[in-house]
């Protein structure tokens, strides 16, 4: 599989924390009492993703082997998991060391039900507006997994730091030709907190993270899904 084009420069730091011993309300209470005065900036919503990968799971291998550079490919949408997906977006999640960025391309809508096949999504990708070089890269990919989770959004009073809280995480196995969505795994009691900020604010980030009583983690929902669904080998 060819490397995906990466012409952007808007990288930011992304720090993740996996919280297993606190409820979601307890996590949110700690965030709202943080000295940086985090406040909610958007309504809570369900985030859903279909991940694409090569036949040899290159994206997964890059992540678990600690590659300094990696790209994850996903189709993201909001609210209803099943049914007609009116506004899906193709996202390239690009990592370069501790920095990350997203590149997004709006896609045509499609129906997600038990008749979903990769050929349907492939047709959507090929007939959506994106660079030909990207379409060429996508031609060597196939279904990997699907996930969904509830997300809340927060921002510091100075608007330099954004924070998300993910809960009710579910993973679904995907087949290229037929999908009954019978192989489902959830993460009960797990909350994932992620803090994001620009490179210029890294010097003062320690003042923010020191007040978060969580342990930093290399958590990846994509990796977790493949391993919990026993699809990685």
C-alpha positions, 0 to 999 in steps of 0.5 A, spaced: 500 500 500 502 506 498 503 512 503 498 517 503 499 524 501 501 528 507 501 536 505 499 539 512 503 542 517 497 543 522 499 538 527 498 538 534 499 534 541 494 529 543 495 526 550 490 520 552 488 517 558 484 511 560 480 511 566 477 505 569 476 507 576 471 513 576 464 514 573 463 518 567 460 524 572 466 523 576 471 524 570 467 530 568 467 533 575 474 533 575 475 536 569 470 542 570 473 543 577 480 544 573 484 550 574 484 552 567 476 552 567 474 547 562 467 548 560 463 544 555 463 547 548 458 542 544 452 538 545 454 530 547 453 526 541 455 519 538 461 518 534 461 512 529 467 510 525 468 505 519 476 503 519 479 501 513 486 497 512 490 494 508 490 486 507 496 485 512 493 490 517 499 495 516 495 501 520 494 496 526 502 493 525 504 501 525 501 502 531 503 496 535 510 496 533 511 503 535 512 506 528 514 514 529 509 515 523 502 512 521 496 513 518 489 511 520 483 511 515 476 511 517 469 514 515 466 518 520 459 520 522 455 522 528 448 520 531 445 514 528 449 508 527 445 504 523 440 507 517 442 512 512 448 515 513 447 522 510 454 526 511 459 521 512 466 524 512 473 520 510 478 522 515 486 521 515 488 520 522 496 522 521 501 521 526 508 523 526 511 522 533 507 525 539 504 530 534 497 528 530 493 531 525 486 530 521 485 531 513 477 530 512 473 529 505 466 529 505 463 523 502 456 521 499 451 518 503 450 511 503 445 506 507 448 502 513 444 495 514 445 488 514 446 488 506 452 493 507 458 490 503 465 493 501 463 494 494 458 499 496 463 503 500 468 503 495 463 506 490 462 512 495 470 513 495 471 513 488 465 517 486 466 522 492 471 529 491 478 527 493 485 527 490 486 522 485 492 520 489 488 519 495 483 514 491 489 510 488 491 509 496 484 507 498 484 502 492 488 497 496 484 497 502 478 493 505 473 493 511 477 492 518 472 494 524 467 499 526 466 502 532 461 507 536 462 511 542 459 517 546 463 524 546 463 530 550 467 536 548 470 541 553 475 547 552 479 551 557 478 558 558 483 561 554 481 556 548 488 553 548 486 546 550 481 542 548 478 536 551 474 530 549 471 525 554 469 518 550 464 513 554 460 507 552 465 504 547 463 499 542 466 495 537 463 491 531 466 486 526 466 488 519 466 483 513 467 485 506 461 481 503 456 480 508 454 483 515 450 481 520 453 485 526 453 479 531 460 480 533 460 486 538 464 487 544 463 493 549 468 497 554 464 497 560 466 502 565 472 505 561 472 512 559 477 515 555 480 522 556 484 526 550 487 533 551 489 536 544 493 543 544 497 546 539 505 546 538 506 553 541 502 551 547 507 545 549 511 549 554 505 550 558 501 543 557 505 541 564 500 545 568 494 543 565 496 535 565 499 535 572 492 537 575 489 531 571 489 525 576 489 520 570 495 516 567 497 517 560 496 512 555 498 510 548 490 507 547 488 506 540 480 504 540 482 501 533 487 497 536 483 495 542 477 493 537 482 488 533 484 485 539 478 484 543 474 482 537 480 477 535 481 480 528 488 482 529 492 475 527 
